[in-house]
Amino acid sequence: MKEQDELLLPALSRRGFLKMSAAAMLAAAVPGQALAAMSNEPERKLSFYHLHTGEKLSAVYWADGAYQKDSLANIYHVLRDFRSGDVSPIDTGLLDLLHSLSMKLDTTAEFQVVSGYRSPTTNAMLAKNSSGVARHSLHMDGLAIDIRLPGRDLAKVHRAALALKGGGVGYYPVSDFVHMDVGRVRQWTGA
């Protein structure tokens, strides 16, 4: 069997392997029904309003069967660590999860961003000053975001995010945001 596997590997190009890997990760991150709906879409679009910088962005980040490099770069910039200015890639699975959330809530409203990417320095500072910040936060890997949706009850956004089963969901009713990440499926409530 090992020899047979080795014979198959050269036939799979690097691009083919990456496409298969991305599809497998997306399938794991996004429930079947949402994935099926997304596979029929000609494009995927997200809109953001960063509460700390005042920046807005509306971008088609996936079209013609592929993620759009320029749009992703713009999203990375808007979701940067607003304290340090550091920019880092945001996982496309997280973007797809946000897209699925907007579909589930039947909205094209912009996501109000409380926190996107966080540099390790910023995260360490926040963790030192608050017990509600994980020392190894997925924000540092571009795998998490804290959001609100204008015109939508926060509890409804929370329930919809939980229903997606795409990763971790934190509910912060006092601070008025929902945390979403593409880590393991789990839930919690914070302040």
C-alpha positions as CSV (number, residue, x, y, z in Angstrom):
1,M,0.0,0.0,0.0
2,K,2.9,2.4,0.8
3,E,4.4,2.0,-2.7
4,Q,1.0,2.6,-4.2
5,D,0.6,5.8,-2.2
6,E,4.0,7.0,-3.2
7,L,3.1,6.5,-6.9
8,L,0.0,8.6,-6.5
9,L,1.7,11.6,-4.8
10,P,3.8,12.8,-7.8
11,A,0.6,13.0,-9.8
12,L,-0.8,15.5,-7.4
13,S,0.6,19.0,-8.1
14,R,1.3,21.4,-5.3
15,R,-1.6,23.6,-6.5
16,G,-3.9,20.5,-6.5
17,F,-2.7,19.6,-3.0
18,L,-3.3,23.1,-1.7
19,K,-6.8,23.2,-3.3
20,M,-7.7,19.8,-1.7
21,S,-6.3,21.0,1.6
22,A,-8.3,24.2,1.5
23,A,-11.5,22.4,0.5
24,A,-11.0,19.9,3.4
25,M,-10.4,22.7,5.9
26,L,-13.4,24.6,4.6
27,A,-15.6,21.5,4.8
28,A,-14.5,21.0,8.4
29,A,-15.1,24.7,9.3
30,V,-18.4,25.3,7.7
31,P,-21.4,23.0,8.1
32,G,-22.6,21.0,5.1
33,Q,-25.7,23.0,4.4
34,A,-23.9,26.4,4.4
35,L,-21.0,24.9,2.4
36,A,-23.4,23.6,-0.2
37,A,-25.1,27.0,-0.5
38,M,-21.7,28.8,-0.8
39,S,-20.5,26.4,-3.5
40,N,-23.3,27.7,-5.8
41,E,-22.6,31.4,-5.3
42,P,-20.7,33.3,-8.0
43,E,-19.0,35.5,-5.4
44,R,-18.7,36.0,-1.6
45,K,-18.7,39.5,-0.2
46,L,-18.1,41.0,3.3
47,S,-18.4,44.4,4.6
48,F,-16.7,45.8,7.7
49,Y,-16.7,48.9,9.9
50,H,-13.9,49.0,12.3
51,L,-15.1,50.6,15.5
52,H,-11.7,51.8,16.6
53,T,-10.3,53.2,13.4
54,G,-13.5,54.3,11.7
55,E,-12.5,52.5,8.5
56,K,-15.0,50.8,6.2
57,L,-14.5,48.2,3.6
58,S,-16.9,46.3,1.4
59,A,-15.1,43.6,-0.7
60,V,-15.8,40.6,-2.9
61,Y,-13.2,38.3,-1.4
62,W,-14.1,35.2,-3.4
63,A,-15.1,35.1,-7.1
64,D,-14.6,33.0,-10.1
65,G,-13.9,30.0,-7.9
66,A,-11.0,31.6,-6.0
67,Y,-10.1,33.9,-3.2
68,Q,-9.2,37.4,-4.5
69,K,-5.7,38.4,-3.5
70,D,-6.2,42.2,-3.6
71,S,-9.5,42.0,-1.6
72,L,-7.9,39.7,1.0
73,A,-5.0,42.2,1.4
74,N,-7.6,45.0,2.0
75,I,-9.4,42.9,4.6
76,Y,-6.1,42.1,6.4
77,H,-5.4,45.9,6.6
78,V,-8.9,46.8,8.0
79,L,-8.7,43.9,10.5
80,R,-5.2,44.7,11.6
81,D,-4.1,45.3,15.2
82,F,-5.3,48.9,15.6
83,R,-3.1,49.4,18.6
84,S,0.2,48.5,16.9
85,G,-0.7,48.8,13.2
86,D,0.6,45.3,12.6
87,V,-1.1,43.6,9.7
88,S,-1.4,39.8,9.4
89,P,-3.4,37.4,7.2
90,I,-6.9,36.5,8.3
91,D,-7.8,32.9,7.8
92,T,-10.2,32.4,4.8
93,G,-12.2,29.9,6.9
94,L,-13.0,32.7,9.3
95,L,-14.1,34.9,6.4
96,D,-16.3,32.1,5.1
97,L,-17.7,31.6,8.6
98,L,-18.6,35.3,8.7
99,H,-20.2,35.0,5.2
100,S,-22.2,32.0,6.4
101,L,-23.4,34.0,9.4
102,S,-24.6,36.9,7.2
103,M,-26.4,34.4,5.0
104,K,-28.0,32.7,8.1
105,L,-29.1,36.1,9.4
106,D,-30.2,37.2,5.9
107,T,-28.3,40.4,6.0
108,T,-25.8,42.3,3.9
109,A,-25.0,44.7,6.8
110,E,-21.4,45.5,7.6
111,F,-19.8,43.7,10.5
112,Q,-18.8,46.1,13.2
113,V,-15.4,45.0,14.3
114,V,-14.3,45.3,17.9
115,S,-11.2,43.2,17.5
116,G,-9.6,41.4,14.5
117,Y,-5.9,40.5,14.4
118,R,-3.9,41.1,17.6
119,S,-0.2,41.1,17.7
120,P,1.5,39.0,20.4
121,T,2.5,42.2,22.2
122,T,-1.0,43.6,22.2
123,N,-2.5,40.3,23.3
124,A,0.0,40.0,26.2
125,M,-0.9,43.5,27.3
126,L,-4.6,42.8,27.2
127,A,-4.2,39.4,28.9
128,K,-2.2,41.0,31.7
129,N,-5.0,43.6,32.3
130,S,-8.0,41.3,31.9
131,S,-8.8,37.7,32.9
132,G,-11.1,37.5,29.8
133,V,-8.3,37.5,27.3
134,A,-6.6,34.2,26.5
135,R,-2.8,34.2,26.7
136,H,-2.7,32.2,23.4
137,S,-5.7,33.9,21.7
138,L,-6.6,32.8,18.2
139,H,-6.7,36.5,17.4
140,M,-2.9,36.3,17.2
141,D,-3.2,33.8,14.4
142,G,-5.9,35.6,12.4
143,L,-8.4,32.9,13.4
144,A,-10.7,35.0,15.5
145,I,-12.8,38.1,15.4
146,D,-15.1,40.1,17.8
147,I,-18.1,41.6,16.1
148,R,-21.5,43.2,16.3
149,L,-24.2,43.5,13.6
150,P,-26.1,46.7,13.5
151,G,-29.8,46.3,13.6
152,R,-29.5,42.7,14.9
153,D,-30.0,41.7,18.5
154,L,-26.8,40.5,20.0
155,A,-28.5,37.4,21.4
156,K,-29.8,36.5,17.9
157,V,-26.3,36.9,16.4
158,H,-24.9,34.7,19.2
159,R,-27.5,31.9,18.5
160,A,-26.9,32.1,14.8
161,A,-23.1,31.8,15.3
162,L,-23.6,28.8,17.6
163,A,-25.9,27.1,15.0
164,L,-23.1,27.3,12.4
165,K,-20.9,25.0,14.6
166,G,-17.8,26.5,12.8
167,G,-15.6,27.0,15.9
168,G,-15.6,28.8,19.2
169,V,-18.3,31.3,20.0
170,G,-18.1,33.7,22.9
171,Y,-21.0,35.8,24.1
172,Y,-20.2,39.1,25.7
173,P,-23.5,40.9,26.4
174,V,-22.1,43.5,28.7
175,S,-19.3,44.4,26.3
176,D,-21.8,44.1,23.4
177,F,-20.0,41.7,21.1
178,V,-19.8,38.1,19.9
179,H,-16.5,36.4,19.5
180,M,-16.2,33.9,16.6
181,D,-13.2,31.8,15.8
182,V,-12.4,28.8,13.6
183,G,-10.8,26.8,16.4
184,R,-12.5,23.8,18.0
185,V,-16.3,24.0,18.5
186,R,-17.0,25.4,22.0
187,Q,-18.9,28.2,23.7
188,W,-18.7,30.5,26.7
189,T,-20.1,33.7,28.1
190,G,-18.1,36.6,29.3
191,A,-18.7,40.1,30.6
